[in-house]
Each structure stands twice: as C-alpha cells, then as structure tokens.
Amino acid sequence: MTSPFAQFEKARTRIPPAVLILVAVAFGVVHTVTGWYWIPAFVNGTLFGWYWPLLTYTIAVEPVMIIGALLGVVLLVNALRRRAQGDPTSGGRRWAIGLIIFAVAMALTGLPAVFRPLTHDATAIVNQSAYHLATYHDLGSDALLLYECDFAGAICQQVYRSAGYAPDAIDSATLITDVPRGAISVKVCARSSGSTAVTCDTIETYQQRLFK
C-alpha cells in the first residue's frame, strides 16, 4: 500500500552539507563578534547598540548553552543504548554530537556574556528619547548603566555609569524623570557590606546627558 505522503517525501531534498557549513560559519562569526566585541564595547560605552536584543543576548547565552548540552548528552546516551541493544535503526548520534558542539561553541564565543550579563531595572521616556537603566554584573562587582536610545530603541548609547557596588548589594534601581526640565534621576537602594539595612541615594542630572 502506497503511503499518502509519498509524494511529499519525494519532494523533500537534503540540504547540501556545504550550505550547512556556510550557515554554521556565518553564525559562529556573528556570535563571536557579538560576544567578544560588540557586547564589551556596548557595556564600556564605546559603541552604539540595540539595547533589548543585546540585553536578551547576555541573559540567554547561558541557558541555551546548558539546555543544548544536556539535550545532546541525553540523545547521545539514548542512541548508544539502543545501538548496544542491537537496534540497527538507532539514530540521533549526529544530532546529539551537533548539539554538544553547538553548546560548546555557544560557551566559547559568548563567554563574556556568560560571566558578565546585564539585567534590566527601569525604563523612562523623556523628550522623545527612551532611557533604559540596567545592572551590569561584572566579575566581583556590579554597576548601573544608563542608555539613551531613540524612541524605537534601535540606536542606544551609554550616558551614565555608576561607581562599582559589591555583588548583589543593589537592592533596587529606578529612574525618576522631570520631563519639563529634561531631568533624569537615578535612584539606587543598596545594602552595606555585612548589613541587612538598605540605604537609598539619588544621582541627579539637570540636563540630559549631563550627570553629576
């Protein structure tokens, strides 16, 4: 009996290996440039960037890497187990090895994002500009970063970077705006080392892009 899906199966063609290799190389180049150059430059305030995609990137690299590695190991163990049981149709090894290689590549090319992620704190709109406040979790310290973006959030540049705080010392951080004056205040509440008490400080600007 002929399968009703036979005509669709005949229409399917395998993707040439060369195409897959080119896609993998292109992805690796873009990922490496983003992880090792664009993200650090964006965080240091020396390069423009897309706030939300770059912030999401720093958060997503680690879970994607872990999930890919775990899934690859599970598929590989399952394929080897079925093969040991004499199942000649046992497959999945290529997918498993591919996922493991993908996870390792994600870890190596996105290493700065894995150890130095950004987390979003607050957003404010002042005079048709969007301002995003984020916490930068560096190795051994945290810092508050404020980005000024166009209204669509496509082009953002850092306009303020706080002094360093101890890891996990920042309890909360918000933006307070005075639209008529174009003024923005960064209010940060932090815990002192070895204390549970939270103290708040306000860093004001009376002119956009000019902090004191």
N, C-alpha and C positions, 0 to 999 in steps of 0.2 A: 504494500500500500504506500503510495507516494505521500509524503508529508505536505500538508497545505502551505507550509512555509518554505518549501523547496525553492520556489522562485526568488524569495528574498535571500535565502542562503547563497544562491548562485551569484546574486548581485553584489554580495559583500566581497571586498577585496582587502587584502592585508596591507597595512601601511608599510611602505618601504623602510627598511632599517635606517637608511641614510636620512630620511625625514625625521625619524625619532631621534637620531643622534644630533641633528641640527637643532631641533626643538630643545633637547636637553642642554646642549652647549649654550644656546641663547638664554635659557632660563638660568643656567649657572652664572653666566656673565652678569645678567641683570641683578640677580640675587646677591652676587659678590660685591658689585658696585654699590648696591643699596646698603648692604650690611656693613661694609668696611669703609665706605667713603661718604655716601650721602647722609646716613644716619648720624655719624660722628660730627660731620660738618654742620648739619642742621641743629644738633644739640649745642655745638660750640658757638652758634650764631654767625658762622661764616658763609652759609649757603641758604638760599631760599628753599622752600619745600612745601608739600601738601601736608597739612597738619594731621588730618584724620587718617589718611592712608598710612603715613609714616608711624603715627602713634599705634595704630592697629597692628602694623608690622612688628613693632618691638614686643607687643604682647603676644602675638600669635605664633612667633617662631618656635618658642619652647614647647607649647602643647602639640603643635603639628609635628615637630620632631619626635616627641615622645610617643604620640599615637602611631606615627608611621613605623617607628622602630618596633613597638610592641606588636602591631598587626603583622609586620614582616616576620617576626620571630614565630608568632603563632602559626602563620601559614607555612613557614618552613618546617616547623616541628610536625605539623599535620601531614605535610607532603612526605616527609621522611618516614613517619609512622606507617602511612598507607603503603609506601614502597616496601618497607620491611615486612609487611603482611602479604606481599606478593601481588598487590593490585597494580596491573600493568598500565592502568589508565590514570594512575595518581599523577596529578599535575600541581601546578601552583608554585613550583620552585622558582621559576623565573620571576613571577610576581613577587614572591617573598624576598628574593635577593634584590630585586629592583627597589622594593620599599625600604629595605635596610640601607641600601646605597643612597637612596633619596634622603633618608633620615640623617645619615652621616654627613651628606653634602649640606643639608639644611643647618646642621650644627656648626660645621666649619665655616661656611660662608656667612652665616648670620650670627656669629659668635658675639660681636659687640652688642647686638640686640638682646641676646640671651642673658648676658650678665648686667646690662645697663638699660632696662626697659623704662618707658615713660608711662605714667598714669595720669588721666585727665582729672582736673579738680574743678574748674569752673569756666564758664563762657559768658561774655558780655558784648553787647553791641553799642558802639559809640560812634556817632557821626559817620554812619555807613561803613564802618570798619568792624570786623569781628576780632575779639581778643580772647585767646584761649590760654588758660593757666594750667600747667602740668607739673608734676613732680618727677624729677629725673633721679632715678635710683642708681647712683654710681657705686663703685666698689668702696665700701667703707663710709659713705656719706650720701646725703640726699640734698637736692637743690630745687628751688622753684624757678620755673622758666615761664616767661610770658611772651606769647607770639601775637603779632599784629598781622591780620590777614585781610584780603579783600572780602567783600560780603559773601562771595561764594565759597571762600575758604580754600581756593586753589593755590594762591601765592601767599605764603606766610614767612615772616622774618622775626627772629628773636629781638625783642626790645628791652628785656629785663632778665637778669639772672641774679638770684639771691645768693647770699653767703651760704656756706655749707652747714647742714644740720646733721646731727648724729642719725644713723639709720633708724627708721621708724619713730623718730622724735616728733615729726609733724603730725599733729592730731587732725587738723583741718586747714584748708586754704580756700579763700573765696575772693571774689572781685566786687568792689563797691564802686559804682560809677556816679559821676556828676555830669550828665550829658550837656547842660548849657555851657559849662566851662571846659568840656572835653577832658575832664579829670578822671583818673582811674586810681583806685587804692587797692593794694594787695594786702589783705588781712590774713595773717597766718597765726594759728594757735599751735603751740608746741609744748612738749614735755621736757623738763630739765633732766639731765642725766641722773639716774638713781632716784627720781621723784615721780610721783603719780599726778602731781599738780600740773595743770595746764595754764599757761600764760599766753596772752594774745598780743600781737604787735601789728601796727598798721604802717605800711610803707606807701606814702602818697606821691602822686605826681600831679602837678597843677597844669601841666601841658602834656599832651600826648607825646609819647616817645622820650620824655624827659623825666627821669626818676631821680629821687634824692634819697 
